[in-house]
Amino acid sequence: MLTVLFASRNGAGRLPRVLAAFERLAAPAGGWKLVAVENASTDDTADVLRGFEGRLPLTVLNQPRPGKNAALNLGLTVAEGDLVILTDDDVLPAPDWLLCLRAAADDNPAFDLFAGRIVPRFEVEPPDWLLHWAPLDIAYAAHPAGLPAGPVDPGMVWGPSMAVRRRVFDSGHRFDEHVGPTAGSYAMGSETEFTQRVALAGHASWYCPEAVVEHLVRAEQMTELWLCGRALRYGRGALLRELAQGLHAGPRLAGVPRSLYADLLKAGYAAARARVSGDVRWRLHARLRWHEARGRLAQARALARAGWPAAGTRGAGA
């Protein structure tokens, strides 16, 4: 027995297609349970989910407090079986997805975290610059082609396709509700915070390239402006990771490490130079690095206002 868990906020438009793909999943030995947590939606997400209750082994919960991790923690309260598979509301899993993750867990008893392969599924034809120059791993949680099965860094275990042994949660680990998708700007990387934290507690990670999901990428997510927003949120999460590793312990200005101001100035100068250079690839990368530096500084300022360090820096953050 295993449980598949995901949260959905305003996913009514994509859920019928996603859940129809779930209907095509081959059931593993012992069966499976699907838990979907509606998370403070303002659309018909709850109604769409309930429409599939008779078609899937589905339990629908409601978490009225915005925050993906708050929703996942609620879903864990009804999880069953020895393996919890986590995913998102914008994936199309291969029919043998559950079978592959089940086999990976059964064949590798010394490992407690399992990453399935994530590939982008572009809803419209992506521009060439996106495919060749954009950081697809950060932008769309896409794993590199050719990554072999075997032990993997916990930072490669990502939300659209990951499995965690139940014993990890039974030992007290939960998702940090100060990190991850919520209303407004947020520190990106909720699953990374979790996987790196539990890795420090001795839980190793395994990559299973056979367990494939396609991660839906909408047209509005293929623009440079969207990537810049993603880079900013990534920077916010990166700052939390760095704090958990003991970095940025030097002098502060108005409660913020001075090094972050210097990094922003350097990134801004590089972005300005790249903009007038005519080198499109350099301009994109420099602009993304500048927004990432902005995110680090924004997160540090938020922590300073809250009284440094904030609760969200308890473990390795992302």
C-alpha positions as protocol buffer text, in pm:
chain_id: "A"
residue {
  index: 1
  type: MET
  ca { x: 0 y: 0 z: 0 }
}
residue {
  index: 2
  type: LEU
  ca { x: 117 y: 349 z: -82 }
}
residue {
  index: 3
  type: THR
  ca { x: -26 y: 700 z: -81 }
}
residue {
  index: 4
  type: VAL
  ca { x: 5 y: 967 z: -351 }
}
residue {
  index: 5
  type: LEU
  ca { x: -30 y: 1320 z: -215 }
}
residue {
  index: 6
  type: PHE
  ca { x: -58 y: 1660 z: -378 }
}
residue {
  index: 7
  type: ALA
  ca { x: -191 y: 2007 z: -302 }
}
residue {
  index: 8
  type: SER
  ca { x: -383 y: 2227 z: -542 }
}
residue {
  index: 9
  type: ARG
  ca { x: -455 y: 2599 z: -531 }
}
residue {
  index: 10
  type: ASN
  ca { x: -670 y: 2730 z: -816 }
}
residue {
  index: 11
  type: GLY
  ca { x: -602 y: 2422 z: -1025 }
}
residue {
  index: 12
  type: ALA
  ca { x: -953 y: 2377 z: -1168 }
}
residue {
  index: 13
  type: GLY
  ca { x: -839 y: 2443 z: -1524 }
}
residue {
  index: 14
  type: ARG
  ca { x: -567 y: 2177 z: -1533 }
}
residue {
  index: 15
  type: LEU
  ca { x: -695 y: 1916 z: -1288 }
}
residue {
  index: 16
  type: PRO
  ca { x: -932 y: 1730 z: -1525 }
}
residue {
  index: 17
  type: ARG
  ca { x: -642 y: 1651 z: -1757 }
}
residue {
  index: 18
  type: VAL
  ca { x: -409 y: 1563 z: -1470 }
}
residue {
  index: 19
  type: LEU
  ca { x: -657 y: 1340 z: -1290 }
}
residue {
  index: 20
  type: ALA
  ca { x: -750 y: 1167 z: -1615 }
}
residue {
  index: 21
  type: ALA
  ca { x: -381 y: 1073 z: -1644 }
}
residue {
  index: 22
  type: PHE
  ca { x: -398 y: 941 z: -1287 }
}
residue {
  index: 23
  type: GLU
  ca { x: -686 y: 717 z: -1394 }
}
residue {
  index: 24
  type: ARG
  ca { x: -447 y: 547 z: -1637 }
}
residue {
  index: 25
  type: LEU
  ca { x: -193 y: 457 z: -1368 }
}
residue {
  index: 26
  type: ALA
  ca { x: -118 y: 89 z: -1314 }
}
residue {
  index: 27
  type: ALA
  ca { x: -187 y: -4 z: -953 }
}
residue {
  index: 28
  type: PRO
  ca { x: 108 y: -137 z: -751 }
}
residue {
  index: 29
  type: ALA
  ca { x: 83 y: -452 z: -544 }
}
residue {
  index: 30
  type: GLY
  ca { x: -108 y: -371 z: -228 }
}
residue {
  index: 31
  type: GLY
  ca { x: -301 y: -90 z: -393 }
}
residue {
  index: 32
  type: TRP
  ca { x: -276 y: 286 z: -360 }
}
residue {
  index: 33
  type: LYS
  ca { x: -456 y: 586 z: -220 }
}
residue {
  index: 34
  type: LEU
  ca { x: -469 y: 936 z: -365 }
}
residue {
  index: 35
  type: VAL
  ca { x: -494 y: 1234 z: -130 }
}
residue {
  index: 36
  type: ALA
  ca { x: -562 y: 1577 z: -280 }
}
residue {
  index: 37
  type: VAL
  ca { x: -563 y: 1884 z: -57 }
}
residue {
  index: 38
  type: GLU
  ca { x: -751 y: 2186 z: -186 }
}
residue {
  index: 39
  type: ASN
  ca { x: -559 y: 2488 z: -60 }
}
residue {
  index: 40
  type: ALA
  ca { x: -754 y: 2814 z: -26 }
}
residue {
  index: 41
  type: SER
  ca { x: -864 y: 2819 z: -389 }
}
residue {
  index: 42
  type: THR
  ca { x: -1084 y: 3091 z: -533 }
}
residue {
  index: 43
  type: ASP
  ca { x: -1198 y: 2881 z: -828 }
}
residue {
  index: 44
  type: ASP
  ca { x: -1377 y: 2546 z: -861 }
}
residue {
  index: 45
  type: THR
  ca { x: -1081 y: 2331 z: -757 }
}
residue {
  index: 46
  type: ALA
  ca { x: -1274 y: 2158 z: -476 }
}
residue {
  index: 47
  type: ASP
  ca { x: -1565 y: 2070 z: -707 }
}
residue {
  index: 48
  type: VAL
  ca { x: -1334 y: 1934 z: -976 }
}
residue {
  index: 49
  type: LEU
  ca { x: -1154 y: 1716 z: -724 }
}
residue {
  index: 50
  type: ARG
  ca { x: -1475 y: 1578 z: -579 }
}
residue {
  index: 51
  type: GLY
  ca { x: -1595 y: 1496 z: -929 }
}
residue {
  index: 52
  type: PHE
  ca { x: -1321 y: 1230 z: -943 }
}
residue {
  index: 53
  type: GLU
  ca { x: -1395 y: 1070 z: -606 }
}
residue {
  index: 54
  type: GLY
  ca { x: -1581 y: 782 z: -768 }
}
residue {
  index: 55
  type: ARG
  ca { x: -1323 y: 737 z: -1042 }
}
residue {
  index: 56
  type: LEU
  ca { x: -1003 y: 725 z: -834 }
}
residue {
  index: 57
  type: PRO
  ca { x: -913 y: 597 z: -483 }
}
residue {
  index: 58
  type: LEU
  ca { x: -934 y: 962 z: -387 }
}
residue {
  index: 59
  type: THR
  ca { x: -966 y: 1145 z: -55 }
}
residue {
  index: 60
  type: VAL
  ca { x: -1018 y: 1521 z: -79 }
}
residue {
  index: 61
  type: LEU
  ca { x: -918 y: 1747 z: 209 }
}
residue {
  index: 62
  type: ASN
  ca { x: -934 y: 2124 z: 251 }
}
residue {
  index: 63
  type: GLN
  ca { x: -659 y: 2340 z: 398 }
}
residue {
  index: 64
  type: PRO
  ca { x: -803 y: 2695 z: 417 }
}
residue {
  index: 65
  type: ARG
  ca { x: -468 y: 2847 z: 515 }
}
residue {
  index: 66
  type: PRO
  ca { x: -267 y: 2935 z: 202 }
}
residue {
  index: 67
  type: GLY
  ca { x: 61 y: 2750 z: 172 }
}
residue {
  index: 68
  type: LYS
  ca { x: 156 y: 2433 z: -13 }
}
residue {
  index: 69
  type: ASN
  ca { x: 349 y: 2290 z: 279 }
}
residue {
  index: 70
  type: ALA
  ca { x: 61 y: 2348 z: 518 }
}
residue {
  index: 71
  type: ALA
  ca { x: -157 y: 2155 z: 274 }
}
residue {
  index: 72
  type: LEU
  ca { x: 92 y: 1869 z: 244 }
}
residue {
  index: 73
  type: ASN
  ca { x: 126 y: 1841 z: 621 }
}
residue {
  index: 74
  type: LEU
  ca { x: -251 y: 1811 z: 647 }
}
residue {
  index: 75
  type: GLY
  ca { x: -252 y: 1541 z: 381 }
}
residue {
  index: 76
  type: LEU
  ca { x: 9 y: 1340 z: 570 }
}
residue {
  index: 77
  type: THR
  ca { x: -240 y: 1294 z: 854 }
}
residue {
  index: 78
  type: VAL
  ca { x: -445 y: 1056 z: 637 }
}
residue {
  index: 79
  type: ALA
  ca { x: -160 y: 890 z: 443 }
}
residue {
  index: 80
  type: GLU
  ca { x: -155 y: 511 z: 448 }
}
residue {
  index: 81
  type: GLY
  ca { x: 109 y: 253 z: 367 }
}
residue {
  index: 82
  type: ASP
  ca { x: 487 y: 247 z: 390 }
}
residue {
  index: 83
  type: LEU
  ca { x: 555 y: 487 z: 101 }
}
residue {
  index: 84
  type: VAL
  ca { x: 427 y: 840 z: 38 }
}
residue {
  index: 85
  type: ILE
  ca { x: 461 y: 967 z: -320 }
}
residue {
  index: 86
  type: LEU
  ca { x: 443 y: 1343 z: -356 }
}
residue {
  index: 87
  type: THR
  ca { x: 357 y: 1527 z: -673 }
}
residue {
  index: 88
  type: ASP
  ca { x: 191 y: 1844 z: -804 }
}
residue {
  index: 89
  type: ASP
  ca { x: -136 y: 1934 z: -971 }
}
residue {
  index: 90
  type: ASP
  ca { x: 32 y: 2006 z: -1305 }
}
residue {
  index: 91
  type: VAL
  ca { x: 191 y: 1673 z: -1398 }
}
residue {
  index: 92
  type: LEU
  ca { x: 108 y: 1391 z: -1638 }
}
residue {
  index: 93
  type: PRO
  ca { x: 256 y: 1069 z: -1497 }
}
residue {
  index: 94
  type: ALA
  ca { x: 352 y: 776 z: -1718 }
}
residue {
  index: 95
  type: PRO
  ca { x: 120 y: 477 z: -1664 }
}
residue {
  index: 96
  type: ASP
  ca { x: 395 y: 280 z: -1485 }
}
residue {
  index: 97
  type: TRP
  ca { x: 501 y: 571 z: -1260 }
}
residue {
  index: 98
  type: LEU
  ca { x: 379 y: 412 z: -937 }
}
residue {
  index: 99
  type: LEU
  ca { x: 518 y: 72 z: -1031 }
}
residue {
  index: 100
  type: CYS
  ca { x: 864 y: 218 z: -1090 }
}
residue {
  index: 101
  type: LEU
  ca { x: 875 y: 410 z: -764 }
}
residue {
  index: 102
  type: ARG
  ca { x: 743 y: 109 z: -576 }
}
residue {
  index: 103
  type: ALA
  ca { x: 1014 y: -110 z: -729 }
}
residue {
  index: 104
  type: ALA
  ca { x: 1286 y: 148 z: -652 }
}
residue {
  index: 105
  type: ALA
  ca { x: 1182 y: 157 z: -288 }
}
residue {
  index: 106
  type: ASP
  ca { x: 1159 y: -223 z: -262 }
}
residue {
  index: 107
  type: ASP
  ca { x: 1494 y: -280 z: -434 }
}
residue {
  index: 108
  type: ASN
  ca { x: 1688 y: -19 z: -234 }
}
residue {
  index: 109
  type: PRO
  ca { x: 1599 y: -64 z: 134 }
}
residue {
  index: 110
  type: ALA
  ca { x: 1891 y: 152 z: 254 }
}
residue {
  index: 111
  type: PHE
  ca { x: 1740 y: 461 z: 85 }
}
residue {
  index: 112
  type: ASP
  ca { x: 1443 y: 660 z: 213 }
}
residue {
  index: 113
  type: LEU
  ca { x: 1399 y: 935 z: -50 }
}
residue {
  index: 114
  type: PHE
  ca { x: 1334 y: 861 z: -417 }
}
residue {
  index: 115
  type: ALA
  ca { x: 1338 y: 1099 z: -712 }
}
residue {
  index: 116
  type: GLY
  ca { x: 1146 y: 1017 z: -1026 }
}
residue {
  index: 117
  type: ARG
  ca { x: 1245 y: 1178 z: -1355 }
}
residue {
  index: 118
  type: ILE
  ca { x: 1073 y: 1507 z: -1441 }
}
residue {
  index: 119
  type: VAL
  ca { x: 1057 y: 1627 z: -1801 }
}
residue {
  index: 120
  type: PRO
  ca { x: 890 y: 1949 z: -1919 }
}
residue {
  index: 121
  type: ARG
  ca { x: 574 y: 1924 z: -2127 }
}
residue {
  index: 122
  type: PHE
  ca { x: 545 y: 2255 z: -2309 }
}
residue {
  index: 123
  type: GLU
  ca { x: 186 y: 2354 z: -2383 }
}
residue {
  index: 124
  type: VAL
  ca { x: 299 y: 2560 z: -2681 }
}
residue {
  index: 125
  type: GLU
  ca { x: 617 y: 2546 z: -2888 }
}
residue {
  index: 126
  type: PRO
  ca { x: 895 y: 2692 z: -2672 }
}
residue {
  index: 127
  type: PRO
  ca { x: 1128 y: 2954 z: -2816 }
}
residue {
  index: 128
  type: ASP
  ca { x: 1477 y: 2838 z: -2906 }
}
residue {
  index: 129
  type: TRP
  ca { x: 1643 y: 3066 z: -2652 }
}
residue {
  index: 130
  type: LEU
  ca { x: 1446 y: 2900 z: -2373 }
}
residue {
  index: 131
  type: LEU
  ca { x: 1556 y: 2548 z: -2465 }
}
residue {
  index: 132
  type: HIS
  ca { x: 1920 y: 2639 z: -2520 }
}
residue {
  index: 133
  type: TRP
  ca { x: 1991 y: 2902 z: -2256 }
}
residue {
  index: 134
  type: ALA
  ca { x: 1734 y: 2896 z: -1975 }
}
residue {
  index: 135
  type: PRO
  ca { x: 1812 y: 2697 z: -1656 }
}
residue {
  index: 136
  type: LEU
  ca { x: 1545 y: 2431 z: -1709 }
}
residue {
  index: 137
  type: ASP
  ca { x: 1619 y: 2263 z: -1375 }
}
residue {
  index: 138
  type: ILE
  ca { x: 1544 y: 2576 z: -1172 }
}
residue {
  index: 139
  type: ALA
  ca { x: 1268 y: 2697 z: -1401 }
}
residue {
  index: 140
  type: TYR
  ca { x: 1071 y: 2375 z: -1447 }
}
residue {
  index: 141
  type: ALA
  ca { x: 1226 y: 2116 z: -1210 }
}
residue {
  index: 142
  type: ALA
  ca { x: 1354 y: 1927 z: -1516 }
}
residue {
  index: 143
  type: HIS
  ca { x: 1611 y: 1655 z: -1462 }
}
residue {
  index: 144
  type: PRO
  ca { x: 1902 y: 1636 z: -1705 }
}
residue {
  index: 145
  type: ALA
  ca { x: 1878 y: 1369 z: -1971 }
}
residue {
  index: 146
  type: GLY
  ca { x: 2098 y: 1068 z: -1913 }
}
residue {
  index: 147
  type: LEU
  ca { x: 2121 y: 1093 z: -1536 }
}
residue {
  index: 148
  type: PRO
  ca { x: 2164 y: 727 z: -1433 }
}
residue {
  index: 149
  type: ALA
  ca { x: 1977 y: 540 z: -1164 }
}
residue {
  index: 150
  type: GLY
  ca { x: 2154 y: 537 z: -831 }
}
residue {
  index: 151
  type: PRO
  ca { x: 2235 y: 745 z: -524 }
}
residue {
  index: 152
  type: VAL
  ca { x: 2172 y: 1115 z: -581 }
}
residue {
  index: 153
  type: ASP
  ca { x: 2213 y: 1441 z: -397 }
}
residue {
  index: 154
  type: PRO
  ca { x: 1895 y: 1523 z: -199 }
}
residue {
  index: 155
  type: GLY
  ca { x: 1884 y: 1855 z: -382 }
}
residue {
  index: 156
  type: MET
  ca { x: 1782 y: 1658 z: -694 }
}
residue {
  index: 157
  type: VAL
  ca { x: 1466 y: 1520 z: -531 }
}
residue {
  index: 158
  type: TRP
  ca { x: 1191 y: 1754 z: -653 }
}
residue {
  index: 159
  type: GLY
  ca { x: 824 y: 1799 z: -583 }
}
residue {
  index: 160
  type: PRO
  ca { x: 658 y: 1685 z: -907 }
}
residue {
  index: 161
  type: SER
  ca { x: 792 y: 1330 z: -865 }
}
residue {
  index: 162
  type: MET
  ca { x: 933 y: 1216 z: -532 }
}
residue {
  index: 163
  type: ALA
  ca { x: 869 y: 939 z: -281 }
}
residue {
  index: 164
  type: VAL
  ca { x: 943 y: 926 z: 91 }
}
residue {
  index: 165
  type: ARG
  ca { x: 928 y: 623 z: 315 }
}
residue {
  index: 166
  type: ARG
  ca { x: 661 y: 653 z: 582 }
}
residue {
  index: 167
  type: ARG
  ca { x: 922 y: 599 z: 853 }
}
residue {
  index: 168
  type: VAL
  ca { x: 1072 y: 940 z: 774 }
}
residue {
  index: 169
  type: PHE
  ca { x: 745 y: 1108 z: 866 }
}
residue {
  index: 170
  type: ASP
  ca { x: 692 y: 873 z: 1159 }
}
residue {
  index: 171
  type: SER
  ca { x: 1022 y: 998 z: 1302 }
}
residue {
  index: 172
  type: GLY
  ca { x: 873 y: 1346 z: 1322 }
}
residue {
  index: 173
  type: HIS
  ca { x: 979 y: 1518 z: 999 }
}
residue {
  index: 174
  type: ARG
  ca { x: 728 y: 1749 z: 832 }
}
residue {
  index: 175
  type: PHE
  ca { x: 738 y: 2016 z: 563 }
}
residue {
  index: 176
  type: ASP
  ca { x: 847 y: 2361 z: 682 }
}
residue {
  index: 177
  type: GLU
  ca { x: 542 y: 2584 z: 646 }
}
residue {
  index: 178
  type: HIS
  ca { x: 757 y: 2898 z: 630 }
}
residue {
  index: 179
  type: VAL
  ca { x: 895 y: 2789 z: 290 }
}
residue {
  index: 180
  type: GLY
  ca { x: 738 y: 2722 z: -47 }
}
residue {
  index: 181
  type: PRO
  ca { x: 441 y: 2834 z: -256 }
}
residue {
  index: 182
  type: THR
  ca { x: 188 y: 3055 z: -83 }
}
residue {
  index: 183
  type: ALA
  ca { x: 4 y: 3378 z: -155 }
}
residue {
  index: 184
  type: GLY
  ca { x: 233 y: 3659 z: -274 }
}
residue {
  index: 185
  type: SER
  ca { x: 611 y: 3635 z: -296 }
}
residue {
  index: 186
  type: TYR
  ca { x: 773 y: 3341 z: -121 }
}
residue {
  index: 187
  type: ALA
  ca { x: 1097 y: 3152 z: -69 }
}
residue {
  index: 188
  type: MET
  ca { x: 1109 y: 2882 z: -335 }
}
residue {
  index: 189
  type: GLY
  ca { x: 1215 y: 2523 z: -272 }
}
residue {
  index: 190
  type: SER
  ca { x: 985 y: 2366 z: -16 }
}
residue {
  index: 191
  type: GLU
  ca { x: 1078 y: 2009 z: -108 }
}
residue {
  index: 192
  type: THR
  ca { x: 1449 y: 2093 z: -121 }
}
residue {
  index: 193
  type: GLU
  ca { x: 1434 y: 2229 z: 232 }
}
residue {
  index: 194
  type: PHE
  ca { x: 1274 y: 1903 z: 342 }
}
residue {
  index: 195
  type: THR
  ca { x: 1505 y: 1666 z: 155 }
}
residue {
  index: 196
  type: GLN
  ca { x: 1823 y: 1839 z: 265 }
}
residue {
  index: 197
  type: ARG
  ca { x: 1705 y: 1851 z: 624 }
}
residue {
  index: 198
  type: VAL
  ca { x: 1618 y: 1482 z: 638 }
}
residue {
  index: 199
  type: ALA
  ca { x: 1945 y: 1399 z: 461 }
}
residue {
  index: 200
  type: LEU
  ca { x: 2127 y: 1556 z: 753 }
}
residue {
  index: 201
  type: ALA
  ca { x: 1932 y: 1315 z: 974 }
}
residue {
  index: 202
  type: GLY
  ca { x: 2077 y: 1021 z: 781 }
}
residue {
  index: 203
  type: HIS
  ca { x: 1816 y: 951 z: 513 }
}
residue {
  index: 204
  type: ALA
  ca { x: 1975 y: 884 z: 173 }
}
residue {
  index: 205
  type: SER
  ca { x: 1829 y: 961 z: -172 }
}
residue {
  index: 206
  type: TRP
  ca { x: 1798 y: 745 z: -485 }
}
residue {
  index: 207
  type: TYR
  ca { x: 1722 y: 853 z: -842 }
}
residue {
  index: 208
  type: CYS
  ca { x: 1481 y: 643 z: -1047 }
}
residue {
  index: 209
  type: PRO
  ca { x: 1483 y: 763 z: -1410 }
}
residue {
  index: 210
  type: GLU
  ca { x: 1218 y: 508 z: -1510 }
}
residue {
  index: 211
  type: ALA
  ca { x: 953 y: 683 z: -1295 }
}
residue {
  index: 212
  type: VAL
  ca { x: 861 y: 963 z: -1534 }
}
residue {
  index: 213
  type: VAL
  ca { x: 620 y: 1251 z: -1505 }
}
residue {
  index: 214
  type: GLU
  ca { x: 571 y: 1530 z: -1757 }
}
residue {
  index: 215
  type: HIS
  ca { x: 560 y: 1871 z: -1589 }
}
residue {
  index: 216
  type: LEU
  ca { x: 315 y: 2099 z: -1767 }
}
residue {
  index: 217
  type: VAL
  ca { x: 466 y: 2432 z: -1874 }
}
residue {
  index: 218
  type: ARG
  ca { x: 212 y: 2697 z: -1969 }
}
residue {
  index: 219
  type: ALA
  ca { x: 271 y: 2966 z: -2229 }
}
residue {
  index: 220
  type: GLU
  ca { x: 302 y: 3239 z: -1967 }
}
residue {
  index: 221
  type: GLN
  ca { x: 582 y: 3041 z: -1802 }
}
residue {
  index: 222
  type: MET
  ca { x: 800 y: 3063 z: -2112 }
}
residue {
  index: 223
  type: THR
  ca { x: 875 y: 3435 z: -2096 }
}
residue {
  index: 224
  type: GLU
  ca { x: 1185 y: 3610 z: -1969 }
}
residue {
  index: 225
  type: LEU
  ca { x: 969 y: 3806 z: -1725 }
}
residue {
  index: 226
  type: TRP
  ca { x: 836 y: 3485 z: -1569 }
}
residue {
  index: 227
  type: LEU
  ca { x: 1188 y: 3342 z: -1543 }
}
residue {
  index: 228
  type: CYS
  ca { x: 1299 y: 3658 z: -1363 }
}
residue {
  index: 229
  type: GLY
  ca { x: 1023 y: 3611 z: -1105 }
}
residue {
  index: 230
  type: ARG
  ca { x: 1131 y: 3250 z: -1066 }
}
residue {
  index: 231
  type: ALA
  ca { x: 1492 y: 3359 z: -1016 }
}
residue {
  index: 232
  type: LEU
  ca { x: 1384 y: 3604 z: -747 }
}
residue {
  index: 233
  type: ARG
  ca { x: 1194 y: 3334 z: -558 }
}
residue {
  index: 234
  type: TYR
  ca { x: 1488 y: 3098 z: -602 }
}
residue {
  index: 235
  type: GLY
  ca { x: 1714 y: 3362 z: -448 }
}
residue {
  index: 236
  type: ARG
  ca { x: 1487 y: 3394 z: -148 }
}
residue {
  index: 237
  type: GLY
  ca { x: 1506 y: 3020 z: -90 }
}
residue {
  index: 238
  type: ALA
  ca { x: 1879 y: 3008 z: -155 }
}
residue {
  index: 239
  type: LEU
  ca { x: 1934 y: 3263 z: 122 }
}
residue {
  index: 240
  type: LEU
  ca { x: 1758 y: 3033 z: 370 }
}
residue {
  index: 241
  type: ARG
  ca { x: 1975 y: 2740 z: 257 }
}
residue {
  index: 242
  type: GLU
  ca { x: 2288 y: 2946 z: 303 }
}
residue {
  index: 243
  type: LEU
  ca { x: 2185 y: 3061 z: 650 }
}
residue {
  index: 244
  type: ALA
  ca { x: 2124 y: 2701 z: 753 }
}
residue {
  index: 245
  type: GLN
  ca { x: 2480 y: 2623 z: 640 }
}
residue {
  index: 246
  type: GLY
  ca { x: 2619 y: 2899 z: 860 }
}
residue {
  index: 247
  type: LEU
  ca { x: 2694 y: 3144 z: 580 }
}
residue {
  index: 248
  type: HIS
  ca { x: 2644 y: 3523 z: 591 }
}
residue {
  index: 249
  type: ALA
  ca { x: 2773 y: 3545 z: 949 }
}
residue {
  index: 250
  type: GLY
  ca { x: 2971 y: 3864 z: 882 }
}
residue {
  index: 251
  type: PRO
  ca { x: 2893 y: 4232 z: 947 }
}
residue {
  index: 252
  type: ARG
  ca { x: 2537 y: 4354 z: 895 }
}
residue {
  index: 253
  type: LEU
  ca { x: 2382 y: 4678 z: 780 }
}
residue {
  index: 254
  type: ALA
  ca { x: 2033 y: 4748 z: 916 }
}
residue {
  index: 255
  type: GLY
  ca { x: 2019 y: 4383 z: 1020 }
}
residue {
  index: 256
  type: VAL
  ca { x: 2116 y: 4253 z: 675 }
}
residue {
  index: 257
  type: PRO
  ca { x: 2453 y: 4096 z: 587 }
}
residue {
  index: 258
  type: ARG
  ca { x: 2660 y: 4354 z: 402 }
}
residue {
  index: 259
  type: SER
  ca { x: 2776 y: 4090 z: 157 }
}
residue {
  index: 260
  type: LEU
  ca { x: 2425 y: 4074 z: 10 }
}
residue {
  index: 261
  type: TYR
  ca { x: 2434 y: 4442 z: -83 }
}
residue {
  index: 262
  type: ALA
  ca { x: 2773 y: 4392 z: -247 }
}
residue {
  index: 263
  type: ASP
  ca { x: 2646 y: 4088 z: -436 }
}
residue {
  index: 264
  type: LEU
  ca { x: 2347 y: 4285 z: -565 }
}
residue {
  index: 265
  type: LEU
  ca { x: 2568 y: 4568 z: -685 }
}
residue {
  index: 266
  type: LYS
  ca { x: 2799 y: 4326 z: -866 }
}
residue {
  index: 267
  type: ALA
  ca { x: 2507 y: 4144 z: -1026 }
}
residue {
  index: 268
  type: GLY
  ca { x: 2346 y: 4474 z: -1129 }
}
residue {
  index: 269
  type: TYR
  ca { x: 2669 y: 4594 z: -1288 }
}
residue {
  index: 270
  type: ALA
  ca { x: 2708 y: 4267 z: -1477 }
}
residue {
  index: 271
  type: ALA
  ca { x: 2346 y: 4287 z: -1595 }
}
residue {
  index: 272
  type: ALA
  ca { x: 2396 y: 4642 z: -1718 }
}
residue {
  index: 273
  type: ARG
  ca { x: 2708 y: 4544 z: -1911 }
}
residue {
  index: 274
  type: ALA
  ca { x: 2536 y: 4242 z: -2060 }
}
residue {
  index: 275
  type: ARG
  ca { x: 2239 y: 4449 z: -2168 }
}
residue {
  index: 276
  type: VAL
  ca { x: 2448 y: 4673 z: -2393 }
}
residue {
  index: 277
  type: SER
  ca { x: 2675 y: 4395 z: -2516 }
}
residue {
  index: 278
  type: GLY
  ca { x: 2436 y: 4251 z: -2772 }
}
residue {
  index: 279
  type: ASP
  ca { x: 2503 y: 3901 z: -2636 }
}
residue {
  index: 280
  type: VAL
  ca { x: 2151 y: 3764 z: -2580 }
}
residue {
  index: 281
  type: ARG
  ca { x: 2262 y: 3462 z: -2381 }
}
residue {
  index: 282
  type: TRP
  ca { x: 2483 y: 3667 z: -2150 }
}
residue {
  index: 283
  type: ARG
  ca { x: 2204 y: 3920 z: -2105 }
}
residue {
  index: 284
  type: LEU
  ca { x: 1959 y: 3650 z: -1998 }
}
residue {
  index: 285
  type: HIS
  ca { x: 2196 y: 3484 z: -1753 }
}
residue {
  index: 286
  type: ALA
  ca { x: 2309 y: 3815 z: -1606 }
}
residue {
  index: 287
  type: ARG
  ca { x: 1952 y: 3934 z: -1565 }
}
residue {
  index: 288
  type: LEU
  ca { x: 1854 y: 3612 z: -1389 }
}
residue {
  index: 289
  type: ARG
  ca { x: 2153 y: 3637 z: -1155 }
}
residue {
  index: 290
  type: TRP
  ca { x: 2054 y: 3994 z: -1071 }
}
residue {
  index: 291
  type: HIS
  ca { x: 1699 y: 3889 z: -981 }
}
residue {
  index: 292
  type: GLU
  ca { x: 1839 y: 3601 z: -777 }
}
residue {
  index: 293
  type: ALA
  ca { x: 2054 y: 3851 z: -584 }
}
residue {
  index: 294
  type: ARG
  ca { x: 1746 y: 4069 z: -535 }
}
residue {
  index: 295
  type: GLY
  ca { x: 1564 y: 3768 z: -391 }
}
residue {
  index: 296
  type: ARG
  ca { x: 1842 y: 3697 z: -143 }
}
residue {
  index: 297
  type: LEU
  ca { x: 1838 y: 4057 z: -25 }
}
residue {
  index: 298
  type: ALA
  ca { x: 1457 y: 4068 z: -5 }
}
residue {
  index: 299
  type: GLN
  ca { x: 1451 y: 3753 z: 209 }
}
residue {
  index: 300
  type: ALA
  ca { x: 1723 y: 3890 z: 437 }
}
residue {
  index: 301
  type: ARG
  ca { x: 1530 y: 4214 z: 484 }
}
residue {
  index: 302
  type: ALA
  ca { x: 1215 y: 4017 z: 567 }
}
residue {
  index: 303
  type: LEU
  ca { x: 1407 y: 3816 z: 826 }
}
residue {
  index: 304
  type: ALA
  ca { x: 1557 y: 4132 z: 974 }
}
residue {
  index: 305
  type: ARG
  ca { x: 1211 y: 4287 z: 1011 }
}
residue {
  index: 306
  type: ALA
  ca { x: 1085 y: 3969 z: 1178 }
}
residue {
  index: 307
  type: GLY
  ca { x: 1376 y: 3953 z: 1420 }
}
residue {
  index: 308
  type: TRP
  ca { x: 1665 y: 3756 z: 1278 }
}
residue {
  index: 309
  type: PRO
  ca { x: 1673 y: 3457 z: 1246 }
}
residue {
  index: 310
  type: ALA
  ca { x: 1314 y: 3375 z: 1157 }
}
residue {
  index: 311
  type: ALA
  ca { x: 1143 y: 3044 z: 1224 }
}
residue {
  index: 312
  type: GLY
  ca { x: 1188 y: 2941 z: 863 }
}
residue {
  index: 313
  type: THR
  ca { x: 1564 y: 2906 z: 914 }
}
residue {
  index: 314
  type: ARG
  ca { x: 1540 y: 2618 z: 1160 }
}
residue {
  index: 315
  type: GLY
  ca { x: 1682 y: 2368 z: 915 }
}
residue {
  index: 316
  type: ALA
  ca { x: 1833 y: 2377 z: 572 }
}
residue {
  index: 317
  type: GLY
  ca { x: 1609 y: 2613 z: 383 }
}
residue {
  index: 318
  type: ALA
  ca { x: 1515 y: 2646 z: 20 }
}
